[in-house]
């Protein structure tokens, strides 16, 4: 299989990567300097969102570039090793305007104008114990289903807090943490608490890889005085023949808010199942997603590992049911390695926009659809090897009662990473 399709919720074991790499560095006896790595990543984004007939702001259109420097030390040698990480990032305006700002690429001042630049530097200290346990304090960029950073604009956001990871059992990665502050997605500010209310988020869970083709994930989170959340999911790939496989992914969230101090209560159950047939250079996918309960699925940044969370919409409204068809193609099959194409169509139905009480009279049911197309080229060789160019297009049509209305969106993203150490 040349180009296995992966849905947004499939990489459930990604969070294990950082802990495993840290453990390997300890096991190999690398030192603080000898085991260090450093990269510099540049991303330039052109973002255009046309709100069609919106009577307010009709369009958001900006261009910006960014630099992200990431330094990760090794660990001092011995049964307990110490290390430190530093992240520095800067966003720079290239083009904007008072009537076109608000894309999420750049901070906006009180006059509605995008600021010229923003930057921040964050650090963390870490400790590895007996090769397989890592403690960390400082900035975090978690990638699990209940706590995940957001990276869909110019620069990723981050959290402050402390965590512990362990990989002592073969195939099992577990982690727990407490996040105390949250960095913004388009400026250098931080909120005091995850929601700006001095409240923390605690999470725990892990992924067990039973075989190379099957893994299961279970996580829980408690956002203080906000909600409690549980996630369960699995990813299963069945080889059918040489170059052909069938992948199934299941994801389920259960979120409740009955202990909130604001006097409101809600519950939401969200699940999705995605099936993908990968054959040769082609991928054919179908997905179904459903929301139950008296509220929508609420989240802060990237913690929405369900199949129909796509470029613009998440299809996470009250009682919404959504269906997706997707096609992927790897142009290596035509002798153009590095070039890939994706298109998908998602339809959402049965949306309850008449508030959470589900009154028998006057219940409204709305619908929407989104069509996404992506063309991507990663230069495979030569002077520009590694340059990543992506064009992403989204067309959204939805009933007036839904947030945002009709949208046409285009994004052009160019990225490149320099390895410094």
N, C-alpha and C positions, 0 to 999 in steps of 0.2 A: 504494500500500500504506500503510495507516494505522498499522499496529502490527506491524512486522517482528519476528519472534521471534528472540531471540539466546540461544544456549546459553552456559554458563559459560566455554567455551573459545574463543568466537568473536572477542572483541575483542583479537586478537593485536597489533594496531598501536597500542593505547592507549598503550603505553610511549613511542611516538614523540611524543606530544603535548607533553610538558613540554619536550623538546629543541627542537621546532619553534617553540613559543611563545617560548622564550628567544632563538632565532635571529631571529625576526621582530622582537622588541623591539630587538635590536641593529641590524638592517637599517633600521628606521625611525628610528634615531638617538635613541631615548628615553633619558633620563638615569636616574640612580639613584633619584631621587624621582619624576620625571615618569612613569616606567614602572612604578611600584610598584602593588601590589594587596594588599588585605587583606580577609579574610572571617571571620565568626564563625558557626560551625555549632553548633546545639543538637540533640542526639538524646536522646530518652527511650525506654527499653525496658522492657517487662514481659515476663519470660521465665519460662515454666512448662514443666518437663520431668517427666513422670510415668513412673517406671520400672516401672509395673505391679506385678508380684509379686516385685520384688527384695527379698531378705531383709535387705540393708543399708539404705542410704538410699533411701526409696521415692519421694521427690519433691525437686526443686530448683525453688524459686520465689522470684524477686527482682524488684524494680523499682528502676531507677536512672536518673539523668539526667546529661548530660555537656555540656561546652562545649569546642570546638576552635577556637582562634584561629590563623589561618594568614596570615603576612605574607611576601610575596615582593617584593623590591626589583626595580627595573629595573637596567640596567647603565650604568656610566659611559661616556661617549661616547669614540669612538676605535676603532682597529683591534683593541685589546684592552680589553674592558670588565669591570669588577668589580662584584659584587653580593653580597647576603647575604639569607638567608631565616631566619625564626624561626617555630617552632611551639610553642604553649603549649596544654596540654589539662588538663582536670579532670573527674574522675568523682565523683558524689555519690550516696550511698545514699538511697533513698526508703523502701524496705521490704525487710526480710530477716528471717532468724531462724536460730538455730544449727542447727536440723534441716533448713533449706531452702537453705543457702548452697551455693556451688560452681557457680553457673551460668556463671561466666566473666565476669560483668559487673564484679565487684569483687574486690579482694584479700581473702584470708581469713587471720585470725590463727591463732596456735597452739591456740586454744580452739575453732576451727571457726566463729568469728563473722566476718561480713563487716565490714570496716572502713568507717568513716563516709565517707571520701573519699580520693582520691589525686590528685596532680597532678605535672606535669613540664613543663620548658621545654627545648627543643633548638634548636640553630642550625646553619647551614651557610654556608660561603662558596662563591662560584662565579665562574667566569671564562669569558667568551665571546670566541672568537677568530675574526676574519674572518667574522662573521655566522652561521657554520654549525657551529661546534664549541664545546661547553660542557664545562668541567671543574668538578667539584664535590667538596667535602670537608666532611664533617659528617654530619648526619642524612640518611637516604635512605628513600624509600618506593617501591621499585621495583615495576613492574607487568609483569614478563615471565615466561615460562613456567618459568624455572629459579630465579628469585629474585623473590618477590612478598610484599608485606605482607599482613596478615590484618585484616579489617574486618567480621567477622560477629557482633560483640558490641556493647559500648558505645562503645569508642574503638579506632582502628587502632593497631597496633604499628609499630615502625620499626626501622631498622638504622643503624649508624654505619659509615662507610667513605669510599671515594673512587671516582669514576667519570668517564668521558668519553663524550660522545655526539656524533654527527656526522650531518648531513643535507645534505651538499654535493651529492650526486647526487639529482636529481629523482626522487621516489618511494621512495628508499631511506633508511631510518633504521637506524643501527648504534650499538651501545653496548658498553662493557666496564666492569667494575668489580670492586672487592674489598671485601667486607663483613667488618668485623672484630668488631663487637659487635651483639647483638640485643636489642631492647627487648621486655619482656614484654607480653602482651595485656591484662592486667587489673591492672597496677600500674605504678609508676614505675621499677622496677628494670631493669638491663641485665646480660646475661651477658657474661663476658669470652670472646669468641669466639662463633661462631654456635651451637654446641651446649654452651656453658658449659665448654669444655675448652681455651680459648685457641687454637682453630683457626679459620681464616678460610675464606670461600667466595669463589671467583673465578668470574666469569661473563663471557660475551661472546656477541654475536649480533645479530640484527636482523630487520627486516621489509621486504620489497620489495612495493610496491603496483604491480602491472603495469597494472591498469586500475581504474576505479571499482568494478568488480565482482569483482576477483580479487587476492588478496594471499597471499604465502607467507612463512613465518617459520622461522628456524633459529637455535637457541641451544645453547650448551654450558656446563657448570658443573663445577667441581672443588671439592668440600667437603673440605678438608684432612683426610687420614687417615679419611675417612668414606665418600665415594662419588664417582663420576664420573657425569655425566648429560648426555645429548643429547636435545634436543627438535626435532621437525620437524612442521610443520603447514601447512595452507592453508585459506582461506575463499573460497568461490566462490558468487556469486549470479547466476542466469540469469533475466532477465526473460522471462516467457512471454506476457504480454499486459498490457493496461492494468490496473494494480492487482493483478497476480498475478506471483509470482516463486518460484523454487525455489532454496533455499540449501543448500549442502553444506559441511560442515566436517570436516576430518580432523586428528587430533592423535596424535602418537606420542612416547613416552618410552622411552629405553633407559638403565637405571641399573645400575651394577656397583659392587661393594664389595671387589674382590679385593686392593686395596692397603691395606686397613684395618689399623691397628696393634693392634686388639683381638683379632686372630687369627681372626675370623669372615669368611666370604665369602658373598655372595649376588648374584644378578642378577635383574633384573625388566625385562620389556618390557610396556608398557602402551599400548594404542591405543584410539581411539574414532572412530566416524564417525557424524555426525548429519545428517539430511536434513529440511528444513522447507519446507512449502508455505505461503506467505503469500498469501492472497487476500482482498481487501476488508479487513474488520476481523477476520478469523480467521487463526489460525496452527495448522497441523497438523504435528507433528514426530514422528520416529522416530529412535532412536539405538541403536547396538550398541557395547559396550565389552568388552575382554578383557585379562586379566592372564596373562602367561606368565613362565616362569623359576621359580626355587626360593624366591623371596621375594615379599612384598607390595610395593606401591608406597609408599615411605616419603617423607615430606615434613615440613617444619617449620611453615609458615604458609599462604601462599596459592598456592604454586607447584604447583597441580594443575589444569591447564587441559584437563580431559577432560570429556566430555559427561555422564557419570553421577555426577559429584561434585555432590551436591545438598544439601538442607537439613541432613540428619542424617548419612547415610552417604555414603561415597565409592565403594563397591563396588570396592575395591582390594585385596581379600584374595588369598591365594595361589591362582593359577589360576582366579580367579573370572571368569565370563562374565555379563554383565548386559544387559538389554534395557529400553528406555524408550519409552513413548508419552506424548505431551504435546499439550495444547491451550491456546491463548491466545485471548483475546477483548478487543478494545478497545471500550468502551461508547460511544465517540464515534459508533459506528454506530447507537446508540439515542438520540442527542442528549445524552449525558452525557460531555463531554470531560474527560479527566483520570482517569477510572475505568477500571481494567483488571483482568482476571481470568486466572489461570493454574492449571492442574491437570496433574499428571503422575503416572505410575505406573512404578516401576522394579522389576524382578525380577532377583535375582542367584542364580546356580546354580553347581554344580560346584566349590564352595569346598573347598580342601584344608586341613583343620584338624589334620592328623596330622604336623605339622612339615615342614621343608623337604627332608628326605632322600627323600621319595617312596618309602618302603618298599613293596614289592609287597604285603605282607600288612598288613591292618588300616587301609588308607587310608580315611579318612572323607570324605564329600562332603556339605556342608551347603548351605543355601539361606536366602534372606531376601527381603523385599520392603519397599518404602517408597512411600507415597502422600503427595504434597505438594499443598497448595492455597494460593494466595496471592490476596488481594484488596488492591488498591492504589488510592489516590486522591491525586492531586497537584492541589491547588486551582488552577484555571487563571486566575482573575481575582478582583478584589475586594481587600478589606482583608487577607485571609489568603492571597493569591496566593503560590504556592510552597511552602506547607505540604504535607509528604509524609507520608501515613498509610498504614501497611502492616500487614496481618494475615497471618501465616504459620502454617500448620498442617502438622504431619507426623505420620503414623502409621507405625510401623516394627514389623515382626514378623520375628524371626529365630531360628534354632536356638540352643540354649543354649550351644553351644561358641563362639559369636561374641561379641565384646566388646559389652557394653552391654545385651544382651537386648532384650526388647520395650519400646518407648517410645511414648508419646503426647506431643506437644510443641506448644505454642502460643507465638507471639511477637507482641507488638503494638509497633510501632515508629513513633514520630512524630519527624519531623525538619524543621528549617528553617534556611536560610542567610541571614544578613544580609551585604550587600556594604558594607564600610566604606570602601574606596578603589577 
